[in-house]
Each structure stands twice: as C-alpha cells, then as structure tokens.
C-alpha cells in the first residue's frame, strides 16, 4: 500500500434546472476539463483503465443510469463501476482500487439532474420498505422531520439557530462561483418560510439542483506526471445504520461516529475538534449541520446549539448542500471543495494556510449511511 492523491477536479455550476443540456453533456464538460488539466490518456498500459461513476436510475428516469455515460467518461472497452450512493463513496472505492495495486489511475465522475424527476419526495419514498413504510408517506423529508424534532430537544436547538445556519450557507455560497445562485436571506425570511414537514421549513431544506463533477485519482509513484499540487487522501471510513427508522436512535449518530473513527484511525487523528483547518459537512437540512458536527467529534454530543453560537468560520465554505447540491453528489461536492481549498484555489472563500480537511457524505433516510474522508496537502 502507498498513498493516493487527487490530481485534478472539475465541475460545472450548480443550477436549479439545466434544461438546455442532457446529463451526458454535463459530464462531458467535466471530463474534458480533467483531460486538459492533466494530459491523462486512455492508453491501456499507462492511462486510465477503470472509471468509477456516481448516478441513480430513479433520478435519471432510466434503468442502468451509468450505461448512458460510459462513452463520455472514456469507459468504452474499459472497466466502469457505478456507485448508486453518496458520491463520497465513489472516492473511497476508487482509492481502494489504487491502494490494492489493481490500478494506478481512476477517474471518478458523478451527475444528477433532480429537476427532471417527477418529484424528489416521490423518489425518496422508494427508498423505504414497500409494505410497512411507503404507504405511510415516509420519504427523506418526513424522516428528517422526525429526526429534527428529536435532535432539537436534545441539543437545545432553536429556530434562531437554524436561521443562522441557513444565512451562513447562503453567504458562503455567494462567494463560490460554482454554487447555486440563491438570494441572501434574513433571519425573518427563514423564520417565516412555509413549513414543509414540522419542524423543517422551506429554507431549512436543500433546493432542487442539477450538477456534475469529476476527479482524477492517482497512486503516489505517478502523481508527478499529472499535478504539482496533489491532495492526499489519508483516511476514509463508512458505515450503515439499521434500515427501519424505529430500530435506530435518530440522534445518536451511530453510523457517523463509526465512519469517522475509522477515518481518524487511518489518518492518525487523535482530537478531531482541533485537527482540521476546513470542514465540509453534508447538510441537506439545516438541523443536520450541528448534528453531523457532533457525530464527527467536532463538538460534544448535545452541544449543537452552542456550537453554532461559537461561530462557523471554517465550516462549509462552499455553501454546503443546503445552498444547493443534488442528492447523490453532496459528499462529492464536499470533497471537491476540500481539494480546492488545500490546493489554494478556492478564491474569495479561501482558508489561509489550509493543510488538512474533513469531507463528509451521507445518504438514506435521516442519515442512514455515512462516509468520512480526510484530505491533506
């Protein structure tokens, strides 16, 4: 085993509805950017032989969603594997393929067009058991509402705290040229926005978004061929919680704590509360930012409200998922922002001297599955 590095990243702008372009074209833009940045080829001996993609059949409105992008990611006559999970797992999978010695290079590409689906709520309802849970109307939003209410009691989280999280996301997103364009909001705007599922309001929830992104990963021995500014992946962990909501402690962070513990062990991190210059947490809903901060050990359990009050200076500089990233790609967006920050290429939102970052991804109802990635320069 040796080290794995991100050599290049590419993305298009997050938009509410990319009606003018098919998802193949969205992906192709990112693919061509990575080729231009690195000069990488698809030679069977020295080039890319395997590609990992991230997409979902339901959101693509077709079966075998990766089948439609194999040509535009260079996977014709080559290996291609799809991760139908949060995109951070695609990076974990790609890194494992390199660390195992199976590959020197892996291209990771992801896409999602939420705007073309019939209903995001209908789509996430399909993630539930068809006999007991779907008929109840459960989806990711209603499951999150159950979790939000329980967590707000536990952590003494108020609607004023949640408003601060939303305002923070919008302000940071405004400094990110690739972020979804959203108007700035006041605390009153958040407090009076319509309820979607009590206690989650419209501005507490991530907006419908279309996006595509890509990364090139490489083994340590060859990294000098493709970049002078590698970003090293030094720790990764993932964990799945129980399937049925009733079998879980929705505020206990079972899966996230174990995923983080594995990543910290690999990266030799003893105290996560002081270890990172930058943290990107996958906050699909406003209450999740402090909840995931507790799960990753950034703040003690039950202290989420106080953590928000202490300031969020180095958290979600990208704007986070709350400002707008599509489902499936939230964790990939977090890792991409960390890579840009560690390369010193984050522009107006740059964290000075950033050397180590945490990227987090989650999917499933109320954070059923979590992944944590540590990145360093």
Secondary structure, DSSP 8 states (H G I E B T S, - for coil): ---EEEEEEEE---BS--TTS-HHHHHHHHHHHHHHHH-----TTTS--EEEEE--HHHHTSSSGGGGTTGGGT-TTSEEEEE-S-THHHHHHHHHHHHTTS-SEEEEEEEEEGGGSS-HHHHHHTTS-TTTTGGGT--HHHHHHHHHHHHHHHHT--HHHHHHHHHHHHHHHTT-TTS-------HHHHHTS-EEETTEEGGGB----EEEEEEEEEEGGGGGGT-SS-EEEEEEEEEE--SSGGGS-TTS-HHHHHHHHHHHHHHT-S-HHHH-SEEE---SBHHHHHHHHHHTTSS-TT-HHHHHHT--TTB-TT-HHHHH--TT-HHHHHHHHHHHHHTT--GGG--TT--EEEEEEEESTTS-EEEEEEEE-
